[in-house]
Each structure stands twice: as C-alpha cells, then as structure tokens.
Amino acid sequence: MPAGHFVYVPAILLFGLVVGWILGSRAAADAYASELRRREEREARRRAKADQIPADR
C-alpha cells in the first residue's frame, strides 16, 4: 500500500463526515420547520372548528 493512503483515506473519511453533517443538519432543520407548520395548521383547523360550534351547546 502506498504511503499516500495514510493521508488520502482519512481525508476522504473526514470529508464524508463534514458533508454528512451539513446535509444532515439541513434535513433536520427542514423536518423541524415542517413539523412546526403542521402543528400551526392543526391548531388553526382546531380553532376554526371550535368557532363553528354554537355557544349554547
């Protein structure tokens, strides 16, 4: 095995970790934003439904 492998292989592994970290954090942020939107929409539907129910019930 050439000596370059002792530099190349760890560098590629480190590069993969960095790229994975970046892509993973973006995916997590998107999932969090999606969940917040879903909760807000669910709350808005619940409020709209509550407004439609007559008060004398």
Contacts in CASP RR format, 6 or more apart in sequence:
PFRMAT RR
TARGET T0000
AUTHOR 0000-0000-0000
METHOD contacts of the structure
MODEL  1
MPAGHFVYVPAILLFGLVVGWILGSRAAADAYASELRRREEREARRRAKA
DQIPADR
END
